[in-house]
Amino acid sequence: MSESIQMRNSQPPLQDEYVREHSWKDSTFFVVLRQFSRNKMAVCGLVIICLLVLMAILAPVLAPYDYRMIDPIHANQSPSAEHWFGTDNLGRDIFTRILYGARYSLSLGFLSSMLTAVLGITLGALAGFFGGKVENVILRLCDIVQSIPNMLLCICISQAFGQSFGVTCVALSISQIPNTCRLLRAQILSVREQEFVEAARMINCSKARTVVRHVLPNSITPIIVTFSTGIGMRILASSGLSFLGLGIQEPTPEWGAMISAGRTIFRYHPELVIFPGIFIALTVLSFNLVGDGLRDALDPKLRQ
């Protein structure tokens, strides 16, 4: 009897090893990652985004010229071996300015989306969990902001506070905060009455801890999808503001500003508008594909 017990104890705990081996593979992160990797279009969009980010980071290394260098002798040249995308009306290399323009366009889209997410999540969590007067005040403020068209609100903010990177970022974020706030509020309303929230209340967990540790992690999935798709939409909106002369201005190489500068001679030199437009369209499309992939991967109903 003692020998059999000793032999049983000396055997490796195969079941425990199996549980440890497969527990991390079955975690939410890896399940979402596997589902996302099955969506080829989403993976393609993510690869393009990574290439654009690398292009923006390595712009000083990849750029053949200084984006501020003016060469009137070689102005308005067509694409050639020396200037791959041609030159603008001041002789500046378009390819160089597109590389540096990726820095400003991607930064605008990411930072404005991040600001929208932070403020929208904060307001939505307060409105959804506490309710009452807090909810009424927040929703009425959202109604006021949503009563103004998005582009008109951005134009008013840019015109009132000046044309700079920071003002453009704030203008793009404010117009989308009510959407994020209402989306998170709707999610929290369906989560706050579930059993794990009641259990947190029963053990005298503070309201702030309940919201941060239990409610938000179970309500944040739609915000992640909205955040990823919103980056592309804000890049498009920032290009529209720059095109109207209210966003980032010359000599800063922003894609929308480049299109605005080349629109007057588009008939004779279409490359001034076509190449920045291609990069804007490619960036917006890539973020939309990633957003669709995240939506399918994060929603259990859509998982294969």
Secondary structure, 3 states (H helix, E strand, C coil): CHHHHHHHHHCCCHHHHHHHHHHCCCCHHHHHHHHHHHCHHHHHHHHHHHHHHHHHHCHHHHCCCCCCCCCHHHCCCCCCCCCCCCECCCCCEHHHHHHHHHHHHHHHHHHHHHHHHHHHHHHHHHHHHHCHHHHHHHHHHHHHHHCCCHHHHHHHHHHHHCCCHHHHHHHHHHCCHHHHHHHHHHHHHHHCCCHHHHHHHHCCCCHHHHHHHHHHHHCCHHHHHHHHHHHHHHHHHHHHHHHCCCCCCCCCCCHHHHHHHHHHHCCCCCHHHHHHHHHHHHHHHHHHHHHHHHHHHHCHHHCC
